[in-house]
Amino acid sequence: MTVSITLVQGDITQQRADAIVNAANSSLLGGGGVDGAIHRRGGPDILADCRRLRASHYGKGLPTGRAVATTAGRLDAGHVIHTVGPVWSATEDRSELLASCHRESLRVAAELGARTIAFPAISTGVYRWPLADAARIAVSTVREAADPELFDEVRFVLFGQDAHDAFAAALAEAGS
């Protein structure tokens, strides 16, 4: 038995879930794309939590492939799980780092007791990871790592039609 994986085309900041994953930068202090949208909509409490993390455990920033949770502020979620995706490289295989973002986010969500988790298409924006490959890695990692005893739903919230199509193809290929 595998966990329920659903696809939604839309804005991750509009989702209701126990945990929303933020495609963060290593500074944890906000940025562009999904990161900026989550910080803007979630409000200053998220940034305050991120600053506390930087002042304690993550003084040099959050390493690529790792994940950490904060409050969700004004988002309709219990927590935001920040993970730093890898920048795509044509000369170096960084697939394991991208898979680690998903595994680590699921681990943190499980520790929080989150039963529903919403992921964006990590690393596919300014980090330029090809959509089809990112979708394949994300779907296969979630199918492998998400324990159906712990999670009711893993949702991929995809901003555009191209991303939705890529994830739909990866799900079909995986047999979901």
N, C-alpha and C positions, 0 to 999 in steps of 0.2 A: 504494500500500500504506500502511495506517495501523497505528499501534501497537495492541497488544492492550489494550483497556480492560475491566476487570472490576469488578463491584460486590460488596461484601461487607457484610452487615449485622452490626455488631459493634463491638468496642472496638479502636480503632486501636493502643492500647498492647500489644495481644496479637498484633499482626501481625509476621510475619517478612518483612523487605524490606531491600534495600540502603539505602534512605532512607525515613524517615517524616517527613511534613510536619506541622509544628506550627502551628496557628492561634494564633499568639502575640499578645501585646500589645506595644506599641512599647518598653516597658521591657526586654523580654527576661528579666525576672526572675520569671516564673511568674505565674499568675493562676488564673482559674476555667476551667470547661469542659475542652476538649481540652488547653489549655495546662497547667492544673493537673494533669490526669491524666498527661500526659507527664512533667512534672517529678517528680511523686510516684513513679511507677513506674520512671522512668529513674534516679532517684537524684541525689545531690549533684554528680556530675561534670558533668551538663548545666548546672546553675546556675553552677558554677565557670567553665565555658567561656563562658557568657553574660556573666558578670561581667568576664571578660577582654575580651570584645568591647566591652562598655560602657566599659571603661577605655581602649580604644584607638580603634577606628574609629567607634564608635557611642555617643559620650558623651551625645548628646541622644536616644538611642533609635533603633530601626530604623524608617525611614520606611514609611508605608503603601504596599503594592504591591511592596516589595523583599523579598529573601530572603537568608539567611545560614545556614551550617551549623555545627553543633557535634558533639561526640561524642554517641553514643546512650546512654551509660551502661549501665544494666542492661537496656535494651530489646533485643529480638532483631532489631537492625538495625545497619547500619554507621554511620549518621549520622542526626541530626535536622536537618531544614531548617526553620528558623523563618521564617514570613512573616506580615506584619501585614495583615489584611484590612480593607477599609473598612467603616465603619458605614453601613447603608442609609439613604438619604434619599428622601423622597417629592418633594422639590423640586429635587434636584440629581442628575444622572446620574453615578454613580461606577462604572459598569460597567467602564470601562477599568482602574481600580485593581484590581478583583476579577480581571479577566483577567490583569493584570500579576503578581498573586500566583502564578498557575499557571505563567505563562511563566518568571518568575524562579526559581521552585522547580525547574522542569525544567532551566533553565540551570545552576543550582548543582549539581543531581544529575548532569548530564552532565559537568561539570568534575571531579566526584568519581569518575566512572566507575561510578556507580550504574546498574544495569540494571533494577532493580525499584524502584518508588516508590509509596508509599501516601499518599493525600490524605484529609483529612477534608472535610466540607462547610463550607468556609471562609466565615466571616461570617454563618452562618445561626443561630447561637446568640444570645448577648447582643447581637450587632451587628445582629440582626433582618432580615437579607436574606431576602426571600421565597424559599422552597425551590425552586420551579419555575424561577424566574429564575436563581438561583445555579447550579442544576444545568445549565441551558442554557449559561450562560457558561463553567462549568468544563469541560463536555464538549466544546463547540466549540473552546475554547482549547487543550485537550490534543490534540484531533484535529489541529489546525492546527500546534501547536508541538512535539509529541513526535516526534522522528525515530526511525522504526522500526529504523534502523541503530544507534542508541544505546540504545534501551530495549526490553526484552523485555515488560514489563508496566507499565501504569499502573493502579493499583487505587484505587477510591474506597471508603473504609471509612465506612459510614454508621451512625450510632448507633441510629436508630429506623426503624420501618416507613415513616413518612411521607417521611423523607429517601431511603430506598431506592426507594420508589415514584417520587419526583420524578426521581431520577437514572436510573431504568429508563426512564421516559417520555422524558427528554432523549436517552438513547442510542437509543431506538427512533426518535425523530424525526430524529436525525442519521444513521440508517441503519446503526448498528453492530449 
